[in-house]
Each structure stands twice: as C-alpha cells, then as structure tokens.
Amino acid sequence: LEAMLPYFTEHWGNPSSDHFYGQEPKRAVAKARRSILSLLTPSRMAIPSIEEEDDDCGDDGIVFTGCGTEADNLAIHLALEANRLRFLPSKNKDGNERTKELPHIVTSNVEHPAISECLKSLEDDNRIRVTYVAVDTEGIVPAQVMIEAIVENENDAGSGATVLVTMMLANNESGSLQPVREVADYCRTKGILFHTDAAQAVGKVSLSMEGGKSTSSGVNGIGSNVDMVTIVGHKF
C-alpha cells in the first residue's frame, strides 16, 4: 500500500500516455517490470532505480494481467494460438479431408482451478484433448510419467500432438514441489511449450531461469527452458 499511495494521490496519470502526467507512472511500471525480471535472472539483473531506462534489458516478456487466473488462462490460449495453423482442416494424398485432430495438453491432477477449469472448459467445447497425470503418495508428479504422457507425431506434424505441458511449481495445498525443470528440459528438446504456475512458489524458492544443476528442492531455480511463468504479486 505504501508503494502504491503516490500513484493513487499524486502521480495518477495513464502510464501508456505520452503526456506529462503519464511519465512518472510509466517509469514506475518499468521499474516494477524489471523487478520481476530480477527474480528470473538474478545474476545479471539487479533491481534498477526508477530513473534508469534501458530498452534492451529484456523485460518485454513480462506481461501484467489482472490476476493469476487471467495469467494462467493467457498462457494456455497463447500456446493454442501459437499452434493454430497446425490444426487447420487439411486433405490427405487422396484428396479426402483428414479427420480433425485436436491439440493435446499435458497437466497434473492437482493443478489450481485457474488451470484445471480452463482446460475442462476447452475440453467441453471439443477444442483440446487433455491428459491429467496423477501425483504419487507424496503429492509429486513423477517427471518420467509426465514425459511419457506427451504425444509426439514427428511424421505428421499437428496430428493430435502435444502443444503444451503445464504444471504448477508448488502445490497450494500440500506445498509439494514439482519437477518443473526436468520436464521443461525435455519439452524444449521436442519443441513443446512449457508453462508453470509459480504463484505459490514465488518468494519461497528460486525462480531463476538461468543455468545450473536441477535439484528436487528447487534451490537452483526452474531453468532456462520454461517458456511461460505465472507469478502473483500478493503471494510474496
């Protein structure tokens, strides 16, 4: 609240506008964006002062949304849109229309409703197929089982292939840490997008997307092969 008060009372301009009143809010938004980036790339990105301006700092991948649910939904829809052309109606060699295949998504059976309800809605609309991988007795999704659920169709790209793997980093009820880095590393080798909902993990374990060995405790971060990360401000 203390950090926001100046922008409720004095610097209340639109940060997207070019006029004078929008300049200070614009700088504040830039600082906030780079502060988030410093969580993901801590070794090269110290939290900047509000006066610093650097268009090449790499923060254009930080997108602010209205809430964590919106961010999770956005990640799912971005993955589908990125692969939309692969699933357009097509014809086989005989000129007959192929049976329509649906994009495939792999997730766990303990995801937050922000993920699970969105996926169920898309399933009900017959827009996707989903594989829900069960956790073990410790509440952890076995990485190898998650990987084995991925559908690969290298000879016929888009024929029901997996387009997204999404799994939370820390469970919001059990606190179990999932093998995000290991699964993301595999997805990158296959060109499959990977998303993690890190809402419950931010501020508690490292979210570094830099190099280093993977550990079950997550102390060395989530690695550079995660494509999309959801972070929620009120959790840290």
ABEGO torsion letter per residue (X at the ends): XAAAAAAAAABABBAABABAAAAAAAAAAAAAAAAAAAAABAAABBBBBAABBBAAAGAAABBBBABAAAAAAAAAAAAAAAAAAAABBBBBAAGBBBBBBBBBBBBBAABBAAAAAAAAAAAAAGABBBBBBBBBAAGBBBAAAAAAABBBBAABBGBGBBABBBBBABBAAAGBBBBAAAAAAAAAAAGBBBBBBAAAABGABBABABBEBBBAAGAAEAEAABABBBBBAAAX
